[in-house]
Amino acid sequence: MDFRGDPFDYDPITGLREYYEDLGDGKVAIHTYQDVAPFLDYAAELRNSRTADDGWQKYGASVYAIIPPILQGMLYKRGINFMDPNHTGAVVDAINKDYPRFKTTDKKHSLKGNDFGK
């Protein structure tokens, strides 16, 4: 992958990399990148081991998907606030439709009464 700009910041915990680019005319851009392979691998491990499904049956709660910071930002650009409980249905819908590899289960869920974005 080609990174645009000059290295600006790196978070070793999340793997987020930020690059600074001077666009001229006093404008700058900050480009953010993240290697999501570890998140996808972990989600696949949980999915294949049925850990999330077993947790749901045993405790009535489980992790539905692994959502790394870069994906949270992509959802936010679509008007979906990952942290807003009122947007939970929209998050689940987006994960099911556009980002299923981040799911920890092969099951498809939805929330009743989810009107967000419709």
C-alpha positions in Angstrom: 0.0 0.0 0.0 1.2 3.5 -0.8 0.8 5.9 2.0 0.1 9.5 1.0 2.1 12.2 2.8 4.8 12.1 5.4 4.6 10.0 8.6 2.9 12.0 11.4 1.8 9.6 14.1 1.6 5.9 14.9 -0.4 4.0 17.6 1.2 0.6 18.2 -1.8 -0.6 20.2 -4.4 0.0 17.5 -2.0 0.0 14.5 -3.4 3.3 13.3 -1.0 5.3 11.2 -1.4 8.9 10.3 0.3 10.8 7.5 0.5 14.5 6.9 0.2 15.9 3.4 0.6 19.6 2.4 -2.0 20.2 -0.3 -0.8 23.8 -1.0 -2.7 27.1 -0.6 -2.5 26.7 3.2 -4.5 23.4 3.1 -3.3 20.1 4.6 -4.7 16.6 4.8 -4.3 13.9 7.5 -4.6 10.4 6.0 -5.3 7.6 8.4 -4.5 3.9 7.7 -4.9 0.7 9.7 -3.9 -2.9 9.0 -7.2 -4.7 9.8 -5.8 -8.2 9.2 -5.3 -9.0 12.9 -8.9 -7.9 13.6 -10.2 -10.1 10.7 -8.1 -13.0 11.9 -9.5 -12.7 15.4 -13.1 -12.4 14.2 -12.6 -15.5 12.0 -11.1 -17.4 15.0 -14.1 -16.6 17.1 -16.5 -17.4 14.3 -14.9 -20.7 13.5 -14.7 -21.8 17.1 -18.3 -20.7 17.7 -17.1 -18.9 20.9 -19.5 -16.0 20.3 -22.5 -18.3 19.6 -21.8 -20.4 22.6 -21.4 -17.3 24.8 -24.8 -16.1 23.5 -26.5 -19.4 24.4 -24.8 -19.6 27.8 -24.9 -15.9 29.0 -27.4 -14.2 26.7 -24.8 -11.8 25.5 -21.8 -12.0 23.2 -19.5 -10.0 20.8 -21.3 -9.8 17.4 -18.4 -8.2 15.5 -14.9 -6.8 16.0 -15.0 -3.2 14.9 -11.5 -1.6 14.7 -11.1 2.2 14.9 -10.8 2.7 11.1 -14.1 0.9 10.5 -15.7 3.1 13.2 -14.5 6.1 11.2 -15.9 4.7 8.0 -19.3 4.1 9.7 -19.2 7.7 11.0 -18.6 9.1 7.5 -21.9 7.3 6.6 -23.7 9.1 9.4 -23.6 6.1 11.7 -22.3 6.9 15.2 -20.8 3.6 16.6 -21.1 4.9 20.1 -24.7 6.1 20.0 -27.1 3.4 21.3 -29.8 4.7 18.9 -27.6 3.7 16.0 -27.0 0.1 17.1 -29.4 -1.2 14.5 -27.6 0.7 11.7 -24.2 -0.6 12.9 -25.5 -4.2 12.8 -27.1 -3.6 9.4 -23.8 -2.2 8.0 -21.8 -5.0 9.4 -24.1 -7.6 8.0 -24.3 -6.0 4.5 -20.9 -4.4 4.0 -18.4 -5.8 6.5 -19.4 -9.4 7.3 -15.8 -10.6 7.7 -15.6 -8.6 11.0 -18.5 -10.7 12.4 -17.7 -13.2 15.2 -20.7 -15.4 14.1 -22.1 -16.7 10.9 -25.6 -15.8 12.1 -27.3 -12.7 10.8 -29.0 -10.4 13.4 -31.1 -7.3 13.1 -32.9 -5.0 15.5 -36.6 -4.6 15.3 -37.8 -1.1 14.9 -34.5 0.0 13.3 -35.5 3.1 11.2 -32.1 4.7 11.1 -31.0 5.7 7.6 -34.2 4.5 5.9 
